[in-house]
Amino acid sequence: RLLTQEERKNLVLGLQSKWEKLNLEYQQKTHLTVLDTLHKVRRKESYEVLLKQIERDILFMNKPGDIYVDLEQYLLFLCFVISILHTRSLTLY
């Protein structure tokens, strides 16, 4: 199934929103505290990995060309996007 431009646009907007929210958490939890424990360092690294992945996803979605998705995979992807949009905060370990 072909992903429509409207769906693509909504996915990008959702990803950008998630990135902004996650980046704010990242800034608050890693730059305003002393990274003096292994837990804090790992949390910082986890945030960085997630932020980079969202950045890559946004770049991919903005590339020219059509995006085709398998219907089953598409439904799983929609569930993932919905969870991104509805997640209020992440618990990172």
MARSE-592380 format. One record per atom (N, C-alpha, C, O): atom name; residue in one letter; x, y, z; residue number from 1; chain. Coordinates in steps of 0.001 Angstrom, whole numbers. Layout:
! MARSE-592380
> CA|A|X|Y|Z|NUM|A
...
END
This chain:
! MARSE-592380
> N|R|833|-1166|0|1|A
> CA|R|0|0|0|1|A
> C|R|883|1236|0|1|A
> O|R|1893|1292|702|1|A
> N|L|503|2201|-773|2|A
> CA|L|1251|3459|-873|2|A
> C|L|886|4379|287|2|A
> O|L|-292|4585|581|2|A
> N|L|1890|4921|932|3|A
> CA|L|1678|5889|2000|3|A
> C|L|1347|7229|1345|3|A
> O|L|2109|7717|510|3|A
> N|T|223|7820|1716|4|A
> CA|T|-187|9089|1099|4|A
> C|T|668|10228|1633|4|A
> O|T|1307|10112|2679|4|A
> N|Q|666|11332|894|5|A
> CA|Q|1417|12510|1318|5|A
> C|Q|894|13046|2652|5|A
> O|Q|1666|13505|3494|5|A
> N|E|-418|12981|2831|6|A
> CA|E|-1017|13442|4086|6|A
> C|E|-547|12576|5266|6|A
> O|E|-221|13096|6332|6|A
> N|E|-518|11273|5067|7|A
> CA|E|-34|10370|6114|7|A
> C|E|1439|10628|6404|7|A
> O|E|1872|10637|7557|7|A
> N|R|2179|10833|5357|8|A
> CA|R|3602|11117|5497|8|A
> C|R|3824|12401|6289|8|A
> O|R|4653|12457|7198|8|A
> N|K|3059|13434|5921|9|A
> CA|K|3162|14723|6603|9|A
> C|K|2816|14584|8081|9|A
> O|K|3502|15141|8938|9|A
> N|N|1751|13839|8379|10|A
> CA|N|1347|13642|9771|10|A
> C|N|2394|12862|10555|10|A
> O|N|2639|13152|11726|10|A
> N|L|3005|11884|9921|11|A
> CA|L|4065|11124|10585|11|A
> C|L|5260|12015|10910|11|A
> O|L|5824|11940|12002|11|A
> N|V|5635|12849|9960|12|A
> CA|V|6769|13757|10178|12|A
> C|V|6442|14728|11305|12|A
> O|V|7278|14972|12175|12|A
> N|L|5241|15280|11296|13|A
> CA|L|4853|16208|12366|13|A
> C|L|4868|15513|13727|13|A
> O|L|5318|16086|14719|13|A
> N|G|4378|14289|13766|14|A
> CA|G|4396|13530|15017|14|A
> C|G|5809|13235|15485|14|A
> O|G|6112|13339|16673|14|A
> N|L|6671|12867|14550|15|A
> CA|L|8064|12598|14902|15|A
> C|L|8767|13862|15387|15|A
> O|L|9540|13814|16345|15|A
> N|Q|8502|14994|14729|16|A
> CA|Q|9110|16253|15153|16|A
> C|Q|8646|16645|16553|16|A
> O|Q|9432|17122|17371|16|A
> N|S|7368|16439|16811|17|A
> CA|S|6818|16730|18133|17|A
> C|S|7459|15847|19189|17|A
> O|S|7814|16317|20270|17|A
> N|K|7605|14571|18873|18|A
> CA|K|8232|13640|19807|18|A
> C|K|9687|14019|20047|18|A
> O|K|10168|13960|21178|18|A
> N|W|10390|14411|18980|19|A
> CA|W|11792|14815|19127|19|A
> C|W|11906|16016|20063|19|A
> O|W|12762|16040|20948|19|A
> N|E|11043|17007|19866|20|A
> CA|E|11093|18211|20705|20|A
> C|E|10835|17873|22171|20|A
> O|E|11526|18370|23061|20|A
> N|K|9851|17039|22412|21|A
> CA|K|9517|16642|23780|21|A
> C|K|10662|15853|24409|21|A
> O|K|11047|16108|25550|21|A
> N|L|11200|14900|23662|22|A
> CA|L|12296|14079|24151|22|A
> C|L|13551|14913|24375|22|A
> O|L|14273|14697|25348|22|A
> N|N|13814|15858|23487|23|A
> CA|N|14978|16719|23623|23|A
> C|N|14872|17592|24869|23|A
> O|N|15870|17823|25552|23|A
> N|L|13673|18075|25167|24|A
> CA|L|13470|18862|26379|24|A
> C|L|13771|18014|27616|24|A
> O|L|14447|18474|28536|24|A
> N|E|13270|16780|27638|25|A
> CA|E|13574|15872|28745|25|A
> C|E|15077|15620|28839|25|A
> O|E|15654|15620|29926|25|A
> N|Y|15691|15406|27691|26|A
> CA|Y|17136|15149|27626|26|A
> C|Y|17910|16323|28226|26|A
> O|Y|18819|16133|29033|26|A
> N|Q|17539|17530|27824|27|A
> CA|Q|18219|18719|28333|27|A
> C|Q|18048|18843|29847|27|A
> O|Q|19000|19144|30567|27|A
> N|Q|16833|18609|30314|28|A
> CA|Q|16557|18743|31748|28|A
> C|Q|17257|17677|32578|28|A
> O|Q|17747|17964|33670|28|A
> N|K|17307|16467|32077|29|A
> CA|K|17836|15368|32880|29|A
> C|K|19327|15125|32716|29|A
> O|K|19932|14423|33527|29|A
> N|T|19928|15695|31676|30|A
> CA|T|21352|15413|31492|30|A
> C|T|22226|16655|31563|30|A
> O|T|23371|16568|32008|30|A
> N|H|21728|17795|31144|31|A
> CA|H|22575|18986|31127|31|A
> C|H|22449|19826|32381|31|A
> O|H|23293|20682|32646|31|A
> N|L|21411|19590|33145|32|A
> CA|L|21233|20373|34356|32|A
> C|L|21624|19590|35611|32|A
> O|L|21406|20043|36735|32|A
> N|T|22199|18419|35399|33|A
> CA|T|22653|17611|36528|33|A
> C|T|24078|17141|36271|33|A
> O|T|24567|17167|35141|33|A
> N|V|24716|16720|37321|34|A
> CA|V|26061|16159|37220|34|A
> C|V|25913|14678|36899|34|A
> O|V|25194|13953|37586|34|A
> N|L|26595|14240|35858|35|A
> CA|L|26541|12835|35448|35|A
> C|L|27551|12037|36278|35|A
> O|L|28606|11631|35791|35|A
> N|D|27192|11830|37534|36|A
> CA|D|28130|11223|38472|36|A
> C|D|27856|9752|38762|36|A
> O|D|28561|9136|39561|36|A
> N|T|26848|9191|38127|37|A
> CA|T|26579|7763|38328|37|A
> C|T|26443|7086|36973|37|A
> O|T|26169|7727|35958|37|A
> N|L|26639|5790|36985|38|A
> CA|L|26499|5015|35763|38|A
> C|L|25077|5113|35222|38|A
> O|L|24877|5183|34010|38|A
> N|H|24099|5120|36108|39|A
> CA|H|22696|5234|35704|39|A
> C|H|22451|6536|34925|39|A
> O|H|21785|6524|33889|39|A
> N|K|22976|7630|35415|40|A
> CA|K|22788|8917|34733|40|A
> C|K|23468|8932|33368|40|A
> O|K|22927|9476|32406|40|A
> N|V|24642|8339|33287|41|A
> CA|V|25363|8276|32016|41|A
> C|V|24589|7416|31016|41|A
> O|V|24454|7785|29849|41|A
> N|R|24086|6279|31471|42|A
> CA|R|23314|5403|30577|42|A
> C|R|22011|6068|30135|42|A
> O|R|21601|5920|28984|42|A
> N|R|21367|6789|31030|43|A
> CA|R|20150|7504|30660|43|A
> C|R|20462|8530|29563|43|A
> O|R|19720|8646|28587|43|A
> N|K|21555|9266|29729|44|A
> CA|K|21969|10246|28723|44|A
> C|K|22205|9564|27382|44|A
> O|K|21754|10053|26346|44|A
> N|E|22909|8439|27399|45|A
> CA|E|23183|7700|26170|45|A
> C|E|21899|7184|25528|45|A
> O|E|21772|7184|24303|45|A
> N|S|20957|6751|26341|46|A
> CA|S|19672|6268|25821|46|A
> C|S|18911|7386|25127|46|A
> O|S|18344|7187|24052|46|A
> N|Y|18899|8551|25738|47|A
> CA|Y|18255|9701|25106|47|A
> C|Y|18914|10024|23772|47|A
> O|Y|18227|10289|22785|47|A
> N|E|20237|10003|23741|48|A
> CA|E|20953|10332|22507|48|A
> C|E|20624|9346|21395|48|A
> O|E|20442|9748|20246|48|A
> N|V|20545|8060|21722|49|A
> CA|V|20204|7037|20728|49|A
> C|V|18789|7286|20185|49|A
> O|V|18567|7242|18975|49|A
> N|L|17847|7543|21080|50|A
> CA|L|16465|7780|20647|50|A
> C|L|16347|9041|19792|50|A
> O|L|15653|9038|18775|50|A
> N|L|17015|10107|20196|51|A
> CA|L|16971|11351|19420|51|A
> C|L|17551|11149|18026|51|A
> O|L|16988|11636|17046|51|A
> N|K|18664|10440|17927|52|A
> CA|K|19279|10169|16627|52|A
> C|K|18364|9333|15749|52|A
> O|K|18255|9587|14549|52|A
> N|Q|17703|8333|16333|53|A
> CA|Q|16802|7491|15551|53|A
> C|Q|15621|8300|15016|53|A
> O|Q|15220|8128|13865|53|A
> N|I|15074|9167|15834|54|A
> CA|I|13965|10007|15377|54|A
> C|I|14444|10929|14264|54|A
> O|I|13730|11133|13283|54|A
> N|E|15642|11488|14401|55|A
> CA|E|16200|12347|13346|55|A
> C|E|16331|11576|12030|55|A
> O|E|15991|12096|10968|55|A
> N|R|16827|10330|12102|56|A
> CA|R|16948|9505|10894|56|A
> C|R|15582|9203|10293|56|A
> O|R|15419|9218|9072|56|A
> N|D|14601|8929|11148|57|A
> CA|D|13252|8648|10661|57|A
> C|D|12653|9863|9952|57|A
> O|D|11994|9723|8922|57|A
> N|I|12883|11042|10501|58|A
> CA|I|12380|12272|9871|58|A
> C|I|13047|12477|8517|58|A
> O|I|12376|12803|7538|58|A
> N|L|14353|12289|8456|59|A
> CA|L|15060|12420|7174|59|A
> C|L|14526|11430|6152|59|A
> O|L|14316|11789|4993|59|A
> N|F|14304|10184|6569|60|A
> CA|F|13779|9166|5672|60|A
> C|F|12403|9562|5143|60|A
> O|F|12134|9446|3948|60|A
> N|M|11545|10023|6028|61|A
> CA|M|10180|10377|5625|61|A
> C|M|10161|11596|4699|61|A
> O|M|9224|11762|3918|61|A
> N|N|11183|12444|4779|62|A
> CA|N|11240|13638|3938|62|A
> C|N|11936|13409|2603|62|A
> O|N|11963|14308|1763|62|A
> N|K|12499|12221|2393|63|A
> CA|K|13141|11933|1112|63|A
> C|K|12098|11906|9|63|A
> O|K|10968|11472|229|63|A
> N|P|12475|12372|-1185|64|A
> CA|P|11522|12293|-2297|64|A
> C|P|11280|10847|-2709|64|A
> O|P|12125|9974|-2505|64|A
> N|G|10132|10617|-3281|65|A
> CA|G|9787|9280|-3739|65|A
> C|G|8656|8687|-2927|65|A
> O|G|8283|9190|-1868|65|A
> N|D|8128|7612|-3455|66|A
> CA|D|7012|6940|-2810|66|A
> C|D|7499|6008|-1712|66|A
> O|D|8606|5473|-1771|66|A
> N|I|6653|5827|-715|67|A
> CA|I|6914|4872|347|67|A
> C|I|5777|3866|317|67|A
> O|I|4608|4215|475|67|A
> N|Y|6143|2625|114|68|A
> CA|Y|5164|1549|123|68|A
> C|Y|5308|778|1429|68|A
> O|Y|6415|532|1909|68|A
> N|V|4172|408|1987|69|A
> CA|V|4200|-346|3230|69|A
> C|V|3329|-1586|3099|69|A
> O|V|2272|-1560|2468|69|A
> N|D|3787|-2656|3699|70|A
> CA|D|3010|-3877|3808|70|A
> C|D|1850|-3571|4752|70|A
> O|D|2056|-2921|5776|70|A
> N|L|657|-4014|4441|71|A
> CA|L|-512|-3673|5241|71|A
> C|L|-339|-4095|6698|71|A
> O|L|-664|-3329|7606|71|A
> N|E|167|-5296|6928|72|A
> CA|E|378|-5745|8307|72|A
> C|E|1417|-4866|8998|72|A
> O|E|1226|-4437|10136|72|A
> N|Q|2511|-4606|8297|73|A
> CA|Q|3553|-3751|8866|73|A
> C|Q|3039|-2326|9050|73|A
> O|Q|3401|-1646|10010|73|A
> N|Y|2199|-1884|8131|74|A
> CA|Y|1614|-552|8225|74|A
> C|Y|781|-421|9497|74|A
> O|Y|867|594|10188|74|A
> N|L|-16|-1428|9811|75|A
> CA|L|-837|-1390|11019|75|A
> C|L|40|-1367|12270|75|A
> O|L|-260|-658|13231|75|A
> N|L|1117|-2141|12254|76|A
> CA|L|2057|-2103|13375|76|A
> C|L|2717|-732|13488|76|A
> O|L|2910|-211|14587|76|A
> N|F|3059|-157|12335|77|A
> CA|F|3685|1159|12309|77|A
> C|F|2730|2212|12858|77|A
> O|F|3141|3082|13627|77|A
> N|L|1458|2139|12469|78|A
> CA|L|470|3085|12983|78|A
> C|L|352|2978|14501|78|A
> O|L|258|3991|15195|78|A
> N|C|356|1760|15008|79|A
> CA|C|306|1573|16456|79|A
> C|C|1522|2218|17115|79|A
> O|C|1407|2836|18173|79|A
> N|F|2678|2072|16487|80|A
> CA|F|3905|2679|17001|80|A
> C|F|3789|4205|17015|80|A
> O|F|4130|4848|18008|80|A
> N|V|3313|4774|15921|81|A
> CA|V|3187|6229|15825|81|A
> C|V|2182|6742|16849|81|A
> O|V|2412|7763|17498|81|A
> N|I|1072|6032|16988|82|A
> CA|I|73|6435|17974|82|A
> C|I|669|6409|19376|82|A
> O|I|402|7296|20187|82|A
> N|S|1471|5396|19657|83|A
> CA|S|2096|5330|20978|83|A
> C|S|3079|6485|21172|83|A
> O|S|3213|7006|22279|83|A
> N|I|3765|6884|20098|84|A
> CA|I|4678|8027|20179|84|A
> C|I|3893|9290|20508|84|A
> O|I|4294|10079|21363|84|A
> N|L|2785|9468|19828|85|A
> CA|L|2001|10683|20015|85|A
> C|L|1331|10735|21386|85|A
> O|L|1064|11819|21904|85|A
> N|H|1062|9593|21965|86|A
> CA|H|346|9567|23240|86|A
> C|H|1240|9333|24450|86|A
> O|H|773|9390|25588|86|A
> N|T|2506|9073|24215|87|A
> CA|T|3416|8859|25338|87|A
> C|T|3687|10198|26014|87|A
> O|T|4115|11158|25373|87|A
> N|R|3441|10243|27270|88|A
> CA|R|3658|11501|27990|88|A
> C|R|5103|11654|28427|88|A
> O|R|5646|12758|28432|88|A
> N|S|5710|10561|28787|89|A
> CA|S|7132|10628|29139|89|A
> C|S|7730|9237|28970|89|A
> O|S|7029|8226|28997|89|A
> N|L|9032|9221|28798|90|A
> CA|L|9745|7956|28644|90|A
> C|L|10432|7600|29945|90|A
> O|L|10915|8472|30668|90|A
> N|T|10469|6352|30226|91|A
> CA|T|11259|5865|31356|91|A
> C|T|12483|5191|30760|91|A
> O|T|12390|4150|30109|91|A
> N|L|13608|5797|30994|92|A
> CA|L|14857|5272|30439|92|A
> C|L|15721|4739|31563|92|A
> O|L|15808|5336|32636|92|A
> N|Y|16346|3628|31311|93|A
> CA|Y|17218|3016|32304|93|A
> C|Y|18618|2943|31775|93|A
> O|Y|19514|2455|32465|93|A
END
